């Protein structure tokens, strides 16, 4: 009898937590296209809202890709400076100082 009450309490706690919903239709749990599709179907958005969502996601992805490309460029540039400092047998900071001096002379 106690186990029945404990089981009922456990079920109620899971229901309260939204366990079933969390496992089946939460965006954070979606790891593949099928799960994402199930989540989107659950939103029940109109075509206009879905188009707006698509546009927003496309812009966001483009921004993320641009930021990633910028980070890669910065890392490549830093690597080139490191290689130059090794080649000239001077420190990284000394290379930066020389570059700054050359830049100020150009102006």
N, C-alpha and C positions, 0 to 999 in steps of 0.2 A: 504494500500500500504506500509506504513512504517512497519507494522508487517511482511509483506512478506520479506522485506529487512533485518529486524532484524532476522527473521527465517533463511534466507540464510546465514547471518553472523554467527549465532550460529552453523549452520550445518558445515560451512567452518572451524570454530574454532574447532569443535569436530573432523572433518576429519584431521585437522592439528595435533591435539593432538594424533591421532591414537586411539581414544576412542573405536571404534569397535574392533580393533585388541587387545587392552589392555584387554577388557572384555572377549574375546573369547579364546585367545591363549597365554597369557603371563604366564610364569612360576610362577611369583610371585602371580598370581591369582589362580593357581591350588591348590585345597584343597582336591581332591580325585583322585582315580585311573583313572577315566574316563577323567577328566580334564588334568591330567598328560599325558595320552595317546594321547589326542588331541594335546597337545603341542609337544610331540615327533613326532607325525605324521607330524606336520607342519615343523619340522626341515628338513625332507627329507634327512636324513643321509644314507650313504651306510651301509651295514651290518658291515663292518670292523670298521667304525667310531662308530656305535652303540655298538659294542663289546668293543671298547676302552672306551666309555662312561660308560658302565656297569662295567667294571673292575675298573675304576677310582672311580665310586660311591661306589662300594663294599669296596674298600680300605678306602675311606673316612668314610664310615659308621663304619667300624671296628675300625678306629682310634677314632672316636667319642665315640663309646661304651667303648673302653679301657679307654679313658679319664674320662668318666662318672663313670666307675667302680673304677678308682683310686680316684676320688673325694669322692665316697661313702666310700671307705676304710679309707681315711684320716678323714672323718667326724666320722666314727665309732671309730677310734683310739682316736680322740679328746674327744668323749663322754666317752670313757673308762677312760681317764685321769681325766676328770671332776668328774666322779663317784668315782674314787680312791681318789681324793682330798677331796671329801665330806666324804668318809668313814674314811679317816685318819684325817679329820678336819684340813687340811692345804690348802694353796692356790694352784691354778693351776700352777703358776710359781714355787712354791717350789717343786712341784712334778717333773716338768721339770728339775729343778736344780739337784735334787736327781738322776733322770734318767741319766743326763749327767755325773754326778760324777761316777755313777756305770759303765757307758759305758767307761769312761776314765780309770777306774781301770782294766777293762777287757783287755785293750790294753797293 
